Amino acid sequence: MEDNKEDLRALLLELYLKNNPKLAHQIFIYSFNGIVDISSNPFQYVSGDLPPNVKKTLILQNVPSGEMMQAFLVPIVQNGKTMFQIHNVVLYGNKSGTIIEISLDADKINKTEKYRQFYNLAKGILQQFI
């Protein structure tokens, strides 16, 4: 993984662990709903348990733009201990119905506008938590 300061995978894992430090088998959906009024937080999240045959999942939604990114946590074994990391491939979807797989491994992916958009969204959501 690249430097955590600019690595979307590291931010997504941090976000997943923020509300699930014990790595329970769950899905987390974090949404940016836009500015609706001055009294509501534009960031919201929901979570739920998953069946054993479904991967641990994190979804980021930018509701005003109609875009989402779905990332999956996958187990890895390091020094004989099972740990989790964000899979290198995420799903991207938009309101027109497009769903594509995007690899986060490519050297130039972090230079794309979509990467920066979801990186900043994840960073903004993380700032909501202590």
N, C-alpha and C positions, 0 to 999 in steps of 0.2 A: 504494500500500500504506500501511497505517496504521503507527504507531510500532512498530518491531521488538520492543519490550518486550512487546507484547501481540498480536503478529501470528502466528497459527498458520502461515501460509504461509512467513514468514521462518524460523521454527523448523524447519519441514519441509525447507526448502532447505538450511539449515545442517546438519541431520542427514544429508541425502543427501550433501553435500559432505564431511562429516567423514571418511567412509571411502572416498570416491571423488572426491578433489580434481581429477582429470583429466577428470571427467565421462564416464567410460567408459559404454557402453550397457548398463546393468545394472539389476537389481531389487534392492532392499534390503527385508528384512522384519525389523522390530524388534518384539520381543514382551516384554510384561510377563507373567510366568508365575505371579506371586503368590509368597508365602513358602512354600516347600516344606520346607526345613530350614535350619539355621543355616550350613551349609557351601556352599550354592549361591547364585549370583547370580540374583536374580529377573528380571534383564534379559538378553535374549539377542538375537543377530541372525544372519541368514544373508544371503548375496547370491549372485547368479548372473548370467551373461551373458544378454542378450535377443536375439532375432532382430531384424533391422533394421526390420521392419514393426510392432514393438511399442514403445510409448512407454516412456521411462525412468520407472521406477515406484518409489514408496516406500509401504510398508504398515506401519501401526502396529496392533498387536494387543494388546488387553487380554484375555488368555485367561480369567482368573477371571470376568469379566463377560460373556464371549462376544461381544465387540464388536471391530470393526476399522474402520479408515479407510484407503482407498487414494487416494493422490495421484499425479498425473502431472506430470512436468516437460515443459514446452513451450518451444520455441525462440522467442526474440524478437530483433529486430534493433534495436540501439541504437547510434547514431553509426556506422553501417556495420559494426558488429561483432555477430556472433551470440552471444547469451547465453541462459541458461535461467532460467525462473522456475516456481514451482508454479502449475499451472492453478487458476483460481478455483472450479472445481467438483471436489469429491471424492466418492468413493463411500463410503457408510456401510453396514455390514452387521452383523447380530447373529445369535445362535445360533438364533433362531426362523426364520431364512431370509429375513428382510427385507433387501433391498438397495435403497437410495435414493440419488439424487444430492442433494448439499447444496452450495449456493452459499456461498462464503466472502466474497462481496462485500457482503452485506446489512449495514447499520449495526448491527442488533441481534443478529446471529449471535454476536458475541463475548460477549453477555450470557447465552447459553443454557448450561445445565448440560453438555451434550455437548461444546460448544466448549471450555469450561474443562477438562473431563475430558481431552480429547485434547491440549489445550495443555499441561496439567500432565504428561501422559504423555510427550510429546515433550521437554519440559524435563527430566524425570527421566532419560530415556534419554540425552540430551545430556550430562548430568553424569557419565555413566560413562566418557566419553572425555577424553583430555588435549588 
